[in-house]
Amino acid sequence: MNDNTKGALAIIFSSIAFSVMGMLVKYTGEATIFQQVFFRNLVMLVFAGFLVKSNNATFFGKKENRKLLFFRSFFGFMGVMTSFYATRNLYLGDAQALSKISPFVVTIFAVIFLKERINRYNILALIIAFLGTIVIVNPKFDSRLLPSLLGIASAVFGGIAYVIIGIISKKDSPEDKSTIIFMFAFWSLIFSFPFIGDVFILEYKTLFFLFLVGVCASIAQFLVTLAYSIGDASKISIFDYVSLIVSPILGWIVFRESLTKNSYMGIILILSAGYISYLNARIQVSRNKIE
């Protein structure tokens, strides 16, 4: 088994772990969003702490990077909050599909702030992803509108967070990935702690599943980090879209959710946009090798 195959498998299992996490977030609806985010990051903090130690990295980063690490953590926290709200109030498949527009948001921000260039394939993918989003949201002034808009907002917040990571990685003194994860979990705990209320009134079963939310998030984060460290991003990134298949299945099994025709059309459009981006990345890598 070569490294790209291993990376692809890691991405697939990471996507499954994220899908299960989303299912658990919806299942533990009696807990508040702040409680869910707190437990997610409590487990993540412990997990990231072990990674920091094993990588001989620093827990709080270099002094010159701490402001950027704070803002990455803030926008990441807002991304998780809005994503959890969307997950709790939309079908799992719809919420997962909206989260998948984040890479396209990153492309827009990268052009604006990092001065990166895009080609016609990037633009085509952006247009198709935008159309897919519109089809899923199907704008109407009903109960789906707010969670749908917050699902889009989560992709925007996530896009900003990833652009900040890109800025940090291009500095003369970049940070280890484990430090970035640790700081994200650390600040998310601080942001959410004042609002978690009395967690002891929750049933033990709910507390256990909240713990599993953190476990799934940690496993997913570890696997996606592993995947991109051993495989070529241009060859394995497409497998992240496995969650667009897994989440609707989990939604149907656990919550008896049946996606609408618009949902399926939107998912297909976003998946198509991802495939175009994947092919474009492969073409760019091939051209660079020839040059």
C-alpha positions, 0 to 999 in steps of 0.5 A, a space after each residue: 500500500 503506497 502513501 497516497 492510498 494510506 492518505 486516502 484511507 485516512 481522509 475517508 475515515 476522517 470524514 466518517 468520524 466528522 459525520 458521526 460527530 455531527 450525528 452525535 451533536 444532533 443526538 445530544 440536542 438537550 445540551 446547549 451548543 456551548 456545552 457541546 462545543 466545550 466538551 468537544 474542545 476539552 477532549 481535543 485539548 488533551 489530544 492536542 497536548 499529547 501531540 504537542 509533547 510528541 512533536 517537541 512543539 510549544 503549547 502556546 506558540 511563538 510570541 510573534 504568532 500569538 495574535 494570529 493564533 488567537 484570531 485563528 482560534 476565534 474564527 474557528 470557534 465561531 465556525 464550530 458554533 455556527 456549524 453545530 447550530 446548523 447541524 442541530 436544526 437541519 438535516 445532517 446531509 444538508 448541514 454537511 453539504 453546506 460545510 463543504 463550501 468552506 474550501 471555495 470560501 478559502 479560495 476567495 479569501 486566498 485571492 484577496 488576502 494572500 494574493 494567490 492566483 486562480 484559473 478558469 477551473 477555480 472560477 467554474 468550481 466556485 460558481 457551481 458550489 455557489 449554485 449548489 448552496 442556493 439550491 440546498 438553502 432554497 431561500 424562503 422565510 421559514 424555519 430552515 432559513 436561519 440554520 441554513 445561513 448559519 451553516 454558510 456562515 460556518 463555512 465563511 468562518 472556517 475559510 477565514 481560519 484556514 487563511 490565517 493558518 496559511 499566513 502563519 505557515 508562510 512566516 519565517 517562524 511557522 508553528 507546528 500543526 499541533 500547536 495550532 490545534 492546541 491553541 484552538 482548543 484552549 481558546 475555545 474552552 475559554 470562550 465557551 466556559 462562561 456560558 456552559 451553565 450547570 452540566 451536572 443536570 444533564 443525564 449521564 448518557 448525554 455526558 457520555 455522548 458529549 465526550 464522544 463528540 470530542 473523541 470523534 473530533 480528535 480522531 478526525 483531526 488526527 487522521 486528516 493531519 496524518 493524511 496530508 502529511 503522508 499523501 499528496 493533497 492533489 490526489 487525496 483531497 477528493 475523498 473528503 467528500 465521502 461525508 456527503 454520502 455518510 451523513 445522509 445515511 446516518 441521518 436516515 438511520 438515526 433520525 429517519 431524515 429523508 432529503 428533498 430533491 433540492 438537497 440531492 441536487 445541491 449535494 451533487 453540485 457541490 460534489 461536482 465543484 469539489 471534483 473540478 477543484 480536484 482535477 484542477 489540482 492534479 493538472 497543476 501538479 502535473 504541469 509543475 513536474 513537467 516544468 
